[in-house]
Amino acid sequence: KNLEMMESFTIYEAYQKPDDASYSSNEGYGRAHRWQYKFKDGSSKEFLISVGDYHPDYVKRYYQCLDHNNSNYRQFIRNDPFKATIRNLAQSLRQCAAQNGIPEVSFALQFVQSLPYNKNMESYQSYAYETAYFMNGDCSDKSVLFVAICAYFGYSAIFLEFPGHLAIGVLSCPPYPAGTYWPFNGGRYYYCETTSPASRIGQCPDAYKSSNAQVDEVFPYDVW
């Protein structure tokens, strides 16, 4: 896929909730994130994206039982117990981008960037939906969420692990957009920074342009 192109089709899928009698009613627990997409001409538009309506204790209980200290980042997508809800989130982002004529990967990137940065995560690695639901995370948490969304869109990606930082590269095809990319396995993976609001695809800090990164390639079928 070309990152500058936008697909306008819509995917419909039944909304799924875990079956648990303790939290049979989630009424009143709807969570949504209000944020602004910034266009290249300097204008912006506000969006409200739902991130689920589960009871907070229900979500916490699921994640407390899982491993959070593994450096295999794809497992935090593949083994996420709320993958069905990540699909719903990705579908909402895709539909909203299409309705507003915005490239879907750019729209998803700015959505993830708009989630507040949490500098206190330390070695705790969040799962993709965990970051979306609690609406905060550090570079690795937000990178995992972004890869989950891109993979659902059908894009291959790479985790770019620098000393003390994690970023993402998203595969594009000709005609190639401008910007910084990592050549890997014959493809061009364009740098995406999930922690800097409105940092665009291919916009890479100078400190990382000349830095060696450990690369881990993720195909959509790896996690979905």
Secondary structure as the mmCIF struct_conf table of DSSP 4:
data_model
#
loop_
_struct_conf.conf_type_id
_struct_conf.id
_struct_conf.beg_label_comp_id
_struct_conf.beg_label_asym_id
_struct_conf.beg_label_seq_id
_struct_conf.end_label_comp_id
_struct_conf.end_label_asym_id
_struct_conf.end_label_seq_id
TURN_TY1_P TURN_TY1_P1 LEU A 3 GLU A 4
HELX_RH_3T_P HELX_RH_3T_P1 ALA A 21 TYR A 23
TURN_TY1_P TURN_TY1_P2 GLU A 27 GLY A 28
STRN STRN1 ARG A 31 LYS A 38
HELX_LH_PP_P HELX_LH_PP_P1 PHE A 39 PHE A 39
TURN_TY1_P TURN_TY1_P3 LYS A 40 ASP A 41
BEND BEND1 GLY A 42 GLY A 42
STRN STRN2 SER A 44 GLY A 52
HELX_RH_AL_P HELX_RH_AL_P1 PRO A 56 GLN A 64
TURN_TY1_P TURN_TY1_P4 CYS A 65 CYS A 65
BEND BEND2 LEU A 66 LEU A 66
BEND BEND3 SER A 71 SER A 71
TURN_TY1_P TURN_TY1_P5 TYR A 73 ARG A 74
HELX_RH_AL_P HELX_RH_AL_P2 GLN A 75 ARG A 78
TURN_TY1_P TURN_TY1_P6 ASN A 79 ASN A 79
TURN_TY1_P TURN_TY1_P7 PRO A 81 PHE A 82
HELX_RH_AL_P HELX_RH_AL_P3 LYS A 83 GLN A 99
TURN_TY1_P TURN_TY1_P8 ASN A 100 GLY A 101
HELX_RH_AL_P HELX_RH_AL_P4 GLU A 104 SER A 114
BEND BEND4 LEU A 115 LEU A 115
HELX_LH_PP_P HELX_LH_PP_P2 PRO A 116 PRO A 116
STRN STRN3 TYR A 117 TYR A 117
TURN_TY1_P TURN_TY1_P9 LYS A 119 ASN A 120
TURN_TY1_P TURN_TY1_P10 GLU A 122 SER A 123
HELX_LH_PP_P HELX_LH_PP_P3 TYR A 124 TYR A 127
HELX_RH_AL_P HELX_RH_AL_P5 ALA A 128 PHE A 134
TURN_TY1_P TURN_TY1_P11 MET A 135 MET A 135
STRN STRN4 GLY A 137 GLY A 137
HELX_RH_AL_P HELX_RH_AL_P6 CYS A 139 PHE A 153
TURN_TY1_P TURN_TY1_P12 GLY A 154 GLY A 154
STRN STRN5 ALA A 157 PHE A 162
TURN_TY1_P TURN_TY1_P13 PRO A 163 GLY A 164
STRN STRN6 HIS A 165 SER A 172
BEND BEND5 PRO A 174 PRO A 175
HELX_LH_PP_P HELX_LH_PP_P4 TYR A 176 PRO A 177
BEND BEND6 ALA A 178 GLY A 179
STRN STRN7 TYR A 181 PHE A 184
TURN_TY1_P TURN_TY1_P14 ASN A 185 GLY A 186
STRN STRN8 GLY A 187 CYS A 192
BEND BEND7 THR A 194 SER A 196
TURN_TY1_P TURN_TY1_P15 PRO A 197 ALA A 198
HELX_LH_PP_P HELX_LH_PP_P5 SER A 199 ARG A 200
TURN_TY1_P TURN_TY1_P16 ILE A 201 GLY A 202
HELX_RH_AL_P HELX_RH_AL_P7 ASP A 206 LYS A 209
TURN_TY1_P TURN_TY1_P17 SER A 210 SER A 210
BEND BEND8 SER A 211 SER A 211
STRN STRN9 GLN A 214 VAL A 218
HELX_RH_AL_P HELX_RH_AL_P8 PRO A 220 VAL A 223
#
